[in-house]
Amino acid sequence: MDKYLKNKKVNPPKFSFGKLGRVNLRFKRDIEPNEVFLDQLAQEKEGDVKGKLELPISGLKFLILGIVFFILFLILFGKTFQFQVLESPAFLNLAKANRERIYQIRPERGIIYDRHMQQLVWNKPSYDLVCAKNDLPLDEIKKKEVIEEVARIFQEDPQVIFKKIDEDEFSEVLISENIPHQVLVILETKIGELSGFRIEKNTVRDYLDPSLSHLIGYLRKISKEDLRINSDYTILDYIGKTGLEESYEKTLRGEPGEIQVEKDSMGKERAENLISEPEVGKGLILSLDFELQKKIVEELKKSMKKVGANRAAAVAMDPNSGGVLAMVSLPDFDNNLFSQGISQKEWEELKSAQDHPFFNRAISGIGYPTGSVIKPLIGLGALEEGIIDSYTKIYCPAQICVWNPYKKENECYKDWTFPQAHGEADIKRAIAESVNTFFYQIGGGYKDFKGLGPEKIIKYLKLFNWDAETGIDLPGEGKGILPEITEDWHLGDTYHLSIGQGPFTATPVEVCVGFSAIANGGKLLHPYLVEKIVNNSTGLPQVAKEIEPRVIKENFVDSQNIEVVRKGMRQAVTSGSAVLLNDLPVAVAAKTGTAQSSKEGYYHHWITVFAPYENPQIVLTIVIEDIKGIQSATLPVAKEVLKWYFTKP
């Protein structure tokens, strides 16, 4: 063995790497017998491992692995391209939105003037506190501290503010409006530290006089439902409620401006940038004469107090244009309560008041039975149909009795002078002295005399639009009710209708419009309040649009027949039921009326009058509700109002 080893050639040491990465180190030295044995075992094991682990990767597997890596690379590259290139503007905008806010600048609302440029409403500065939920501190402890500081400034329970913020569905929440001055001073010194809160400048309306409350209306705070429907509104907006504020909302409102506010990471304002100025709302110049409005209210209240009445309405119109000179509804209410803050108690008292102060009696609801105010229209219908002429005289007894087929007995319909009779009367005297039995006969007929009948009476009331809205530029207008002629209608019902009683009503504005057509000789005019729309952002108002008078209809009745009726109304003043007006400084024509109320023993008192007689400038219609007994209530009002109107400077 030693000999063999001595003769065996030994290679110099060198390194070799197997397929498994093992390093074989061979070098010259003596080899022990046991190492030969071990080397043999190692070679056997190496051969075994080679058989199992040193097989080359197949080409297919390598291709699949390459494709997978390529796809992953494409996805990674695509996403990088998407974020860095395609969606870069969106992410930039998002980042910008996190530090910038766009807020509206509310415009000044348009001013309203009367015909003499008397200002009827003002804009007063106001300040509100708003919470932007997105700008509140993310840290709950800091958020709590900020809200508690706000509560301390307003001396309010923090939980109330927490609840208001948490329960509101919108991202911005109105915390307080019309902030008191003392609180505002403190708040302004702290607002920079109150992340998520800001002070917003606003305006509130200041109305001149409660007598205009139904006519002008008021502003109400925007509701959640309004915000859902119209995204142009914000939680700080007010919108018109009733009156001109509602019907001319878009005109008065103006266009808001915008301001960009930059915030830091803590939500504090760093800079402001004005994007656009707000556009002041357009103003309104009315046909209304405010001094006349005040005078009517003054005289109505005097008369109502005297007769123990609580409710009344009046409308004055220019019969040449249709412009409304005055519109009164009593009781009225203080519309400043709604724009400047109304307490729950005040709201409940107004809402539950027995005399319903929110109800505009001049235009709304079903109106009133007119009583004898209807008689000029009945007379005009009889003249138009040839039933009578201006010279026809009819004997007028103290009462007329006719058979009632349903009661199987005679029913008697009295004159207001009963038991005295008027005797013979023509149409002018019948209007002047309000002779009931004359109108029973021309309306329903009697014995051999054929009257108009209910269908033709209704025809002429419709000609004067006493069954339709007048179209006045105010919301909530109602219309009168004309009776339905049914199978059980009988002659007595026609008699009642002929003197303005029974199932029949008209609104004061309908009556005023109808008598304007008689005053002007036959033109039924569209009534309106707004004469001009003006730009009033700077200096004196500049007319942007002028409202032209509109004629609803004309030449629908003979002008000669209208003149007969006018003479009858003039005679009512010279020697008839309205003689109290005969000493006015101008010639006046009038018709009075008394209609039964739903309350036993109570009556609605009417008067409609136009003046001067030859060239009318004003038609005035007045009604006072529920006067106990037959008392003179509207005549004194009309006299004092017209006396003032035609003698004022």
VEXBA-549917 format. One line per field, with one value per residue (C-alpha): residue number from 1; residue in three letters; x, z, y. Coordinates in steps of 0.1 Angstrom, whole numbers. Each point is the difference from the previous one (the first is absolute). Example, Ala and Ser with C-alpha at 12.3 -4.5 7.8 and 13.67 -1.06 7.14 Angstrom:
REM residues 2
n: c(1:2) .
res: c(Ala:Ser) .
c1: c(123:14) .
c3: c(78:-7) .
c2: c(-45:34) .
//
This chain:
REM residues 649
n: c(1:2:3:4:5:6:7:8:9:10:11:12:13:14:15:16:17:18:19:20:21:22:23:24:25:26:27:28:29:30:31:32:33:34:35:36:37:38:39:40:41:42:43:44:45:46:47:48:49:50:51:52:53:54:55:56:57:58:59:60:61:62:63:64:65:66:67:68:69:70:71:72:73:74:75:76:77:78:79:80:81:82:83:84:85:86:87:88:89:90:91:92:93:94:95:96:97:98:99:100:101:102:103:104:105:106:107:108:109:110:111:112:113:114:115:116:117:118:119:120:121:122:123:124:125:126:127:128:129:130:131:132:133:134:135:136:137:138:139:140:141:142:143:144:145:146:147:148:149:150:151:152:153:154:155:156:157:158:159:160:161:162:163:164:165:166:167:168:169:170:171:172:173:174:175:176:177:178:179:180:181:182:183:184:185:186:187:188:189:190:191:192:193:194:195:196:197:198:199:200:201:202:203:204:205:206:207:208:209:210:211:212:213:214:215:216:217:218:219:220:221:222:223:224:225:226:227:228:229:230:231:232:233:234:235:236:237:238:239:240:241:242:243:244:245:246:247:248:249:250:251:252:253:254:255:256:257:258:259:260:261:262:263:264:265:266:267:268:269:270:271:272:273:274:275:276:277:278:279:280:281:282:283:284:285:286:287:288:289:290:291:292:293:294:295:296:297:298:299:300:301:302:303:304:305:306:307:308:309:310:311:312:313:314:315:316:317:318:319:320:321:322:323:324:325:326:327:328:329:330:331:332:333:334:335:336:337:338:339:340:341:342:343:344:345:346:347:348:349:350:351:352:353:354:355:356:357:358:359:360:361:362:363:364:365:366:367:368:369:370:371:372:373:374:375:376:377:378:379:380:381:382:383:384:385:386:387:388:389:390:391:392:393:394:395:396:397:398:399:400:401:402:403:404:405:406:407:408:409:410:411:412:413:414:415:416:417:418:419:420:421:422:423:424:425:426:427:428:429:430:431:432:433:434:435:436:437:438:439:440:441:442:443:444:445:446:447:448:449:450:451:452:453:454:455:456:457:458:459:460:461:462:463:464:465:466:467:468:469:470:471:472:473:474:475:476:477:478:479:480:481:482:483:484:485:486:487:488:489:490:491:492:493:494:495:496:497:498:499:500:501:502:503:504:505:506:507:508:509:510:511:512:513:514:515:516:517:518:519:520:521:522:523:524:525:526:527:528:529:530:531:532:533:534:535:536:537:538:539:540:541:542:543:544:545:546:547:548:549:550:551:552:553:554:555:556:557:558:559:560:561:562:563:564:565:566:567:568:569:570:571:572:573:574:575:576:577:578:579:580:581:582:583:584:585:586:587:588:589:590:591:592:593:594:595:596:597:598:599:600:601:602:603:604:605:606:607:608:609:610:611:612:613:614:615:616:617:618:619:620:621:622:623:624:625:626:627:628:629:630:631:632:633:634:635:636:637:638:639:640:641:642:643:644:645:646:647:648:649) .
res: c(Met:Asp:Lys:Tyr:Leu:Lys:Asn:Lys:Lys:Val:Asn:Pro:Pro:Lys:Phe:Ser:Phe:Gly:Lys:Leu:Gly:Arg:Val:Asn:Leu:Arg:Phe:Lys:Arg:Asp:Ile:Glu:Pro:Asn:Glu:Val:Phe:Leu:Asp:Gln:Leu:Ala:Gln:Glu:Lys:Glu:Gly:Asp:Val:Lys:Gly:Lys:Leu:Glu:Leu:Pro:Ile:Ser:Gly:Leu:Lys:Phe:Leu:Ile:Leu:Gly:Ile:Val:Phe:Phe:Ile:Leu:Phe:Leu:Ile:Leu:Phe:Gly:Lys:Thr:Phe:Gln:Phe:Gln:Val:Leu:Glu:Ser:Pro:Ala:Phe:Leu:Asn:Leu:Ala:Lys:Ala:Asn:Arg:Glu:Arg:Ile:Tyr:Gln:Ile:Arg:Pro:Glu:Arg:Gly:Ile:Ile:Tyr:Asp:Arg:His:Met:Gln:Gln:Leu:Val:Trp:Asn:Lys:Pro:Ser:Tyr:Asp:Leu:Val:Cys:Ala:Lys:Asn:Asp:Leu:Pro:Leu:Asp:Glu:Ile:Lys:Lys:Lys:Glu:Val:Ile:Glu:Glu:Val:Ala:Arg:Ile:Phe:Gln:Glu:Asp:Pro:Gln:Val:Ile:Phe:Lys:Lys:Ile:Asp:Glu:Asp:Glu:Phe:Ser:Glu:Val:Leu:Ile:Ser:Glu:Asn:Ile:Pro:His:Gln:Val:Leu:Val:Ile:Leu:Glu:Thr:Lys:Ile:Gly:Glu:Leu:Ser:Gly:Phe:Arg:Ile:Glu:Lys:Asn:Thr:Val:Arg:Asp:Tyr:Leu:Asp:Pro:Ser:Leu:Ser:His:Leu:Ile:Gly:Tyr:Leu:Arg:Lys:Ile:Ser:Lys:Glu:Asp:Leu:Arg:Ile:Asn:Ser:Asp:Tyr:Thr:Ile:Leu:Asp:Tyr:Ile:Gly:Lys:Thr:Gly:Leu:Glu:Glu:Ser:Tyr:Glu:Lys:Thr:Leu:Arg:Gly:Glu:Pro:Gly:Glu:Ile:Gln:Val:Glu:Lys:Asp:Ser:Met:Gly:Lys:Glu:Arg:Ala:Glu:Asn:Leu:Ile:Ser:Glu:Pro:Glu:Val:Gly:Lys:Gly:Leu:Ile:Leu:Ser:Leu:Asp:Phe:Glu:Leu:Gln:Lys:Lys:Ile:Val:Glu:Glu:Leu:Lys:Lys:Ser:Met:Lys:Lys:Val:Gly:Ala:Asn:Arg:Ala:Ala:Ala:Val:Ala:Met:Asp:Pro:Asn:Ser:Gly:Gly:Val:Leu:Ala:Met:Val:Ser:Leu:Pro:Asp:Phe:Asp:Asn:Asn:Leu:Phe:Ser:Gln:Gly:Ile:Ser:Gln:Lys:Glu:Trp:Glu:Glu:Leu:Lys:Ser:Ala:Gln:Asp:His:Pro:Phe:Phe:Asn:Arg:Ala:Ile:Ser:Gly:Ile:Gly:Tyr:Pro:Thr:Gly:Ser:Val:Ile:Lys:Pro:Leu:Ile:Gly:Leu:Gly:Ala:Leu:Glu:Glu:Gly:Ile:Ile:Asp:Ser:Tyr:Thr:Lys:Ile:Tyr:Cys:Pro:Ala:Gln:Ile:Cys:Val:Trp:Asn:Pro:Tyr:Lys:Lys:Glu:Asn:Glu:Cys:Tyr:Lys:Asp:Trp:Thr:Phe:Pro:Gln:Ala:His:Gly:Glu:Ala:Asp:Ile:Lys:Arg:Ala:Ile:Ala:Glu:Ser:Val:Asn:Thr:Phe:Phe:Tyr:Gln:Ile:Gly:Gly:Gly:Tyr:Lys:Asp:Phe:Lys:Gly:Leu:Gly:Pro:Glu:Lys:Ile:Ile:Lys:Tyr:Leu:Lys:Leu:Phe:Asn:Trp:Asp:Ala:Glu:Thr:Gly:Ile:Asp:Leu:Pro:Gly:Glu:Gly:Lys:Gly:Ile:Leu:Pro:Glu:Ile:Thr:Glu:Asp:Trp:His:Leu:Gly:Asp:Thr:Tyr:His:Leu:Ser:Ile:Gly:Gln:Gly:Pro:Phe:Thr:Ala:Thr:Pro:Val:Glu:Val:Cys:Val:Gly:Phe:Ser:Ala:Ile:Ala:Asn:Gly:Gly:Lys:Leu:Leu:His:Pro:Tyr:Leu:Val:Glu:Lys:Ile:Val:Asn:Asn:Ser:Thr:Gly:Leu:Pro:Gln:Val:Ala:Lys:Glu:Ile:Glu:Pro:Arg:Val:Ile:Lys:Glu:Asn:Phe:Val:Asp:Ser:Gln:Asn:Ile:Glu:Val:Val:Arg:Lys:Gly:Met:Arg:Gln:Ala:Val:Thr:Ser:Gly:Ser:Ala:Val:Leu:Leu:Asn:Asp:Leu:Pro:Val:Ala:Val:Ala:Ala:Lys:Thr:Gly:Thr:Ala:Gln:Ser:Ser:Lys:Glu:Gly:Tyr:Tyr:His:His:Trp:Ile:Thr:Val:Phe:Ala:Pro:Tyr:Glu:Asn:Pro:Gln:Ile:Val:Leu:Thr:Ile:Val:Ile:Glu:Asp:Ile:Lys:Gly:Ile:Gln:Ser:Ala:Thr:Leu:Pro:Val:Ala:Lys:Glu:Val:Leu:Lys:Trp:Tyr:Phe:Thr:Lys:Pro) .
c1: c(0:28:17:-31:-4:35:-2:-34:0:-15:-13:8:-27:-27:-36:-31:-36:-27:-34:-12:25:23:36:24:34:28:35:30:3:0:-34:-10:-18:-32:-1:0:-30:-17:7:-16:-32:0:3:-30:-20:9:-11:-33:-5:9:-26:-26:10:23:-26:-2:-33:-21:-5:-38:2:26:-23:-30:20:12:-35:-12:28:-7:-37:7:24:-27:-25:24:10:-37:-10:29:-9:-37:8:29:-14:-37:-14:25:-24:-26:24:13:-36:-6:31:-10:-35:14:17:-25:-37:-24:-27:-29:-3:-37:-13:-20:-37:-18:-18:-38:-14:-35:-11:16:33:-7:23:-21:27:37:29:17:34:-1:26:-4:23:4:17:17:2:29:21:-4:31:4:13:-31:16:8:-34:-17:21:-10:-37:1:17:-28:-26:17:-1:-37:-6:-17:2:27:-21:-26:27:14:-35:-7:32:-4:-36:1:2:18:37:-6:-21:-14:9:-14:-16:-3:28:-3:26:16:4:13:28:12:-4:20:30:-2:-11:36:4:-33:8:-31:-20:-3:-20:-22:-13:-37:-29:-34:-30:-13:-36:-15:-35:-22:-28:21:5:-25:11:38:2:31:31:3:31:9:-13:17:-25:9:37:-8:-19:22:37:4:-11:21:-9:4:-26:-34:-28:-32:-31:-34:-4:23:30:-12:-15:31:26:22:0:7:25:30:30:25:38:28:31:28:15:33:5:30:3:-16:-31:9:-5:32:-12:-31:-5:-31:-13:-31:-20:-36:-26:-26:-36:-23:-24:-37:-19:-37:-32:-7:-5:13:-16:-34:7:6:-31:-23:14:-4:-37:-8:13:-21:-32:7:5:-32:-21:18:15:34:4:0:15:3:14:6:7:8:-28:20:30:-10:28:-8:2:-6:-8:-9:-8:-8:12:35:33:36:20:32:-5:8:31:15:-9:-33:-4:-19:-25:-6:-4:-25:-21:-1:-7:-29:-15:-38:0:27:23:20:-32:0:-37:4:9:-2:-25:-36:-8:-33:-36:-1:-35:-14:34:-11:-29:17:11:-35:-14:26:-9:-37:9:22:-28:-26:-21:-1:14:11:-36:-18:-18:-11:-23:19:-21:12:3:-5:-16:4:-8:27:-7:22:-17:-34:-7:7:32:4:31:1:14:24:-25:-28:-28:4:1:22:-28:11:37:22:34:19:-23:2:38:0:-24:9:-36:-1:-34:11:29:-21:-21:27:20:-26:-32:-33:-35:0:34:28:34:35:-1:29:20:1:8:30:9:4:19:24:4:14:22:-17:7:37:33:9:36:14:37:-3:0:-29:-28:-35:-31:-37:-26:-30:-29:-7:-34:-14:-34:-12:8:-31:-11:8:36:1:-14:28:27:-15:9:33:-11:-1:28:20:33:26:33:6:26:-26:-26:25:11:-36:-9:31:-15:-32:20:21:-28:5:36:7:36:25:9:37:23:34:3:37:30:32:37:10:36:14:-16:-36:-20:1:-30:8:-36:-33:-32:-26:-37:-19:-36:-18:-30:-18:-31:-17:-30:-16:16:-34:-13:31:-7:-36:15:26:-28:-18:31:4:-36:7:24:-22:-33:3:17:34:-10:26:25:-17:20:34:22:-5:-31:-2:-20:-6:-19:-4:-9:-9:2:-10:29:1:-4:-37:-7:34:6:29:0:12:6:15:5:18:11:0:-32:8:36:6:35:-8:-24:-2:-16:-4:-15:-3:-9:-25:-16:-28:-32:-4:25:18:36:16:-15:18:33:-5:-9:30:24:-13:-1:37:9:-14:12:35:29) .
c3: c(0:9:-32:-19:16:-5:-38:-4:-18:20:-19:13:21:-19:5:-18:3:-3:-14:35:6:22:1:-5:13:-11:12:5:33:15:-2:27:-8:17:-22:-31:14:9:-34:-17:21:-8:-37:2:18:-24:-29:17:6:-35:-12:20:1:-28:-28:-23:0:-30:-26:4:37:-6:-26:23:28:-23:-12:36:9:-32:8:36:-14:-25:28:22:-28:-10:35:3:-33:11:33:-13:-34:-6:35:10:-5:22:28:-3:3:29:18:-9:13:33:4:-19:4:-22:19:-13:6:5:-21:13:-6:-22:17:-3:-5:-2:-30:17:6:37:10:15:10:10:2:34:4:19:10:3:13:-22:7:-29:12:-24:16:36:17:-7:35:22:30:-20:-17:35:12:-30:4:37:-7:-24:26:26:-22:-7:37:-13:10:-21:-5:-18:-26:-2:-7:-26:-19:3:-10:-29:-34:-18:1:12:30:11:37:7:-21:6:26:27:-2:34:-10:-34:14:21:-28:-25:24:4:-35:-12:27:-7:-28:-19:9:-19:2:-30:-9:-8:-3:16:-12:19:-10:3:13:10:-22:-29:14:-23:-30:3:19:18:-3:15:7:-26:9:-3:-27:-20:2:-13:-30:-9:3:-7:35:32:36:5:-26:5:-26:-4:18:-11:-16:-24:17:-12:-34:-10:17:-30:-8:35:9:-22:-8:26:-3:9:21:2:35:4:32:17:12:33:-18:7:-27:-17:-29:-18:-37:-15:-30:-8:14:10:-22:19:-5:-20:17:-4:-4:9:-11:38:18:35:15:-14:14:35:-2:-9:29:24:-10:-1:35:13:-16:11:36:-1:-13:18:-30:-3:-37:-31:-35:-25:-36:-19:-37:-28:-25:-29:4:25:24:36:21:33:14:36:20:37:23:-13:16:5:-28:17:25:-28:-15:33:23:13:33:2:22:-25:-28:19:9:-36:-14:24:0:-4:-27:-21:-6:-28:-21:-28:-1:-29:-25:17:8:-13:8:13:-11:-15:10:-20:-16:-27:-11:-26:-18:1:-13:-28:-10:-2:-22:-22:-4:-8:30:10:-14:18:1:11:32:22:29:31:29:36:-7:-27:9:-23:2:13:-16:26:30:-16:11:-9:11:2:-8:16:-10:25:7:9:9:-22:-37:-25:-26:-36:-8:-30:-1:12:30:8:1:19:27:-2:-7:7:-16:-32:-3:10:-31:-25:13:4:-14:16:-13:-37:2:-12:17:-9:17:19:-31:-15:34:2:-36:8:33:-20:-26:29:11:34:-2:-9:13:-11:-6:24:5:35:11:16:-19:5:-21:5:-1:-23:8:-18:-15:11:-3:33:-9:3:-6:35:-5:-31:22:25:-27:-15:32:7:25:1:-12:-16:9:-15:12:6:-29:-24:10:-4:-34:-12:11:-16:-33:8:11:-32:-25:-7:3:23:11:14:35:9:27:-17:-25:-6:6:7:3:33:6:0:2:-10:-13:-38:-17:-14:-9:0:5:-26:10:-13:-10:8:-23:-14:-19:16:10:-16:12:0:25:21:1:13:28:8:3:24:22:-2:11:30:12:-9:14:9:23:-1:4:28:-28:-17:17:-12:-20:-32:-15:11:-11:24:9:35:11:30:0:26:18:11:35:10:2:-15:-35:-24:-10:-35:-20:-34:-12:-29:-3:-16:-17:-34:-2:26:16:28:7:36:13:38:20:37:14:26:12:24:-14:-27:7:-23:0:-35:-11:26:-9:-37:7:21:-23:-32:18:9:-34:-19:23:10:-13) .
c2: c(0:24:-8:7:33:10:-7:17:33:29:31:34:17:17:13:-14:9:-26:6:4:27:-21:8:-30:7:-24:4:-22:-17:-35:-18:-23:-33:11:31:-22:-18:32:15:-29:5:37:-7:-24:26:28:-22:-5:37:8:-23:18:38:9:-5:31:21:-8:27:1:7:27:16:0:14:28:8:3:23:20:3:11:26:13:3:19:22:6:9:24:16:2:17:22:10:-8:7:26:30:-18:-6:35:13:-22:13:35:-6:-11:34:23:7:19:19:20:38:6:30:29:-6:26:29:7:35:15:21:31:-17:-5:-29:-28:-24:1:-25:-1:-17:-33:-26:-38:-27:-31:-33:-18:-36:-9:27:-11:-14:-37:-6:-5:17:32:-2:-1:29:22:-7:6:34:9:-10:21:31:-5:-10:-32:-37:-16:-31:21:10:-36:-12:26:-8:-38:-3:24:-18:28:7:36:7:34:4:34:28:37:-1:27:27:-8:-36:9:21:-29:-25:20:0:-38:-12:-6:-26:-17:-25:-9:31:32:33:8:34:0:25:1:19:30:8:34:-7:-29:12:-12:-35:-18:21:-3:-33:-10:-22:-34:-21:-25:-35:-34:-9:31:-10:-34:13:30:-2:37:8:-3:-4:38:10:15:-2:19:-11:15:34:16:-16:-33:9:20:-23:-4:37:11:-27:10:-22:-11:6:-24:2:-25:-6:-19:-20:-15:-36:10:14:37:26:12:21:11:6:16:-20:21:29:-6:16:20:-10:22:23:6:32:-6:17:1:33:-7:32:-11:-35:15:22:-29:-20:29:6:-37:-5:29:-13:-36:10:20:-29:-28:-17:-17:-8:21:4:27:4:33:0:24:-8:13:-24:-27:10:-8:32:-17:-34:-6:-31:2:-13:2:-12:12:-16:12:-29:-25:17:10:-29:-12:-19:-33:18:28:-25:-21:31:12:-35:-6:35:-1:27:-17:29:-18:-2:26:9:23:-27:-34:-27:-1:36:13:3:35:10:30:7:-26:21:22:-31:-15:32:1:-36:10:30:-22:-27:27:-10:37:33:31:13:-32:4:-29:1:-12:-12:-4:-38:-26:-33:-31:-36:-24:-34:-18:15:0:36:36:16:37:21:34:33:15:28:-25:6:32:-4:19:1:7:0:0:-16:31:5:-38:2:32:-11:-37:-11:-37:-7:17:-25:-30:8:7:-29:-28:15:5:-8:10:17:-22:4:-10:-34:-15:-11:35:15:-23:8:37:-7:-21:28:21:-29:-5:-37:1:12:34:-9:26:-4:-15:-37:-17:18:-16:5:6:-28:1:-22:-33:-2:-33:-18:14:36:21:36:11:-10:23:28:-5:-1:33:19:-17:-26:-38:-23:27:18:23:13:37:1:-16:26:29:-13:-3:35:14:-12:20:30:1:-8:-36:-12:-29:5:-24:12:3:13:2:29:-1:-23:20:-4:16:-13:36:34:6:-29:-4:-15:-35:-9:18:-20:10:0:-29:-2:-32:8:31:8:-30:21:31:32:17:-25:4:37:-6:-21:27:26:-22:-3:38:4:-22:28:29:-13:-37:-25:17:36:4:3:29:28:-13:24:-21:-17:-36:-31:-29:-31:-14:-35:-20:-38:-25:-16:-37:14:6:38:10:15:8:37:10:31:5:35:18:37:25:-10:14:-10:-28:-2:-24:-29:-10:-32:-6:-29:-3:-34:-11:32:-5:14:26:27:25:-12:2:34:20:-17:8:36:7:-18:18:34:-4:-14:29:27:-12:22) .
//
